[in-house]
Amino acid sequence: MKKSTEIEILVSLTRLETKMNELGNVKETSFEALQSAKSAHHRLDRLDDLNLERIDSHEKNFEKIYKIIFWAATTIIGSFLIGAIGLLFFFVKK
């Protein structure tokens, strides 16, 4: 009986050792996964910054286009008003 118990204890210890070794690998794997996740977050942050820069650039271009359209519309409306006033003076003179 005593030998049987000793063998069972040795078998259990062997199983525990095996499981402990596997846990060591889990620790390494989890550390690698954490490093990979941190790296991915850094890449995403850089990508977000790049997209924000592009959006800012597009907004500046839209502002320029809006100013040009506003200037052109103001010029056209102004020329019609000047023409109408000129016609008014022309017909009043006759």
C-alpha positions in Angstrom: 0.0 0.0 0.0 2.7 2.4 0.9 4.5 2.0 -2.5 1.2 2.5 -4.3 0.6 5.8 -2.5 4.1 6.9 -3.2 3.7 6.1 -6.9 0.4 8.0 -7.0 2.1 11.0 -5.3 4.9 10.9 -7.9 2.5 10.7 -10.8 0.6 13.7 -9.3 3.8 15.6 -8.9 4.7 14.9 -12.5 1.4 16.1 -13.7 1.8 19.3 -11.6 5.2 19.9 -13.0 3.9 19.5 -16.6 1.1 21.9 -15.9 3.5 24.4 -14.3 5.7 24.3 -17.4 2.7 24.9 -19.6 1.8 27.9 -17.5 5.2 29.3 -18.1 4.5 29.2 -21.8 1.2 30.9 -21.2 3.0 33.7 -19.5 5.3 34.3 -22.4 2.5 34.0 -24.9 0.4 36.5 -23.0 3.3 39.0 -22.8 3.8 38.7 -26.6 0.1 39.3 -27.1 0.2 42.4 -24.9 3.2 43.8 -26.8 1.5 43.1 -30.1 -1.7 44.9 -28.9 0.3 47.9 -27.7 2.0 48.0 -31.1 -1.3 47.8 -32.9 -2.7 50.7 -30.8 0.3 52.8 -31.7 -0.2 52.1 -35.4 -3.9 53.0 -35.1 -3.1 56.3 -33.3 -0.7 57.2 -36.1 -3.3 56.4 -38.6 -5.9 58.5 -36.8 -3.4 61.5 -36.7 -2.8 61.0 -40.5 -6.6 61.0 -41.2 -7.1 64.1 -39.1 -4.3 65.9 -41.0 -6.0 64.9 -44.3 -9.4 66.1 -43.0 -7.9 69.5 -42.0 -6.3 69.8 -45.4 -9.6 69.1 -47.2 -11.4 71.6 -44.9 -8.9 74.3 -45.9 -9.4 73.5 -49.6 -13.2 73.7 -49.1 -12.8 77.1 -47.4 -10.8 78.4 -50.3 -13.3 77.1 -52.8 -16.2 78.7 -50.8 -14.4 82.0 -50.8 -13.9 81.9 -54.6 -17.5 81.0 -55.2 -18.6 83.8 -52.8 -16.4 86.3 -54.6 -17.7 85.2 -58.1 -21.3 85.4 -57.0 -20.8 88.8 -55.4 -19.1 90.1 -58.5 -21.9 88.8 -60.8 -24.7 90.2 -58.6 -22.8 93.5 -58.4 -22.4 93.7 -62.1 -26.2 93.1 -62.6 -26.9 95.9 -60.1 -24.5 98.3 -61.8 -26.0 97.4 -65.2 -29.6 98.0 -63.9 -28.6 101.4 -62.4 -26.9 102.3 -65.7 -30.1 101.3 -67.7 -32.1 103.4 -65.3 -30.0 106.5 -65.9 -30.0 105.8 -69.6 -33.9 105.7 -69.8 -34.3 108.7 -67.4 -31.9 110.8 -69.5 -34.0 110.2 -72.7 
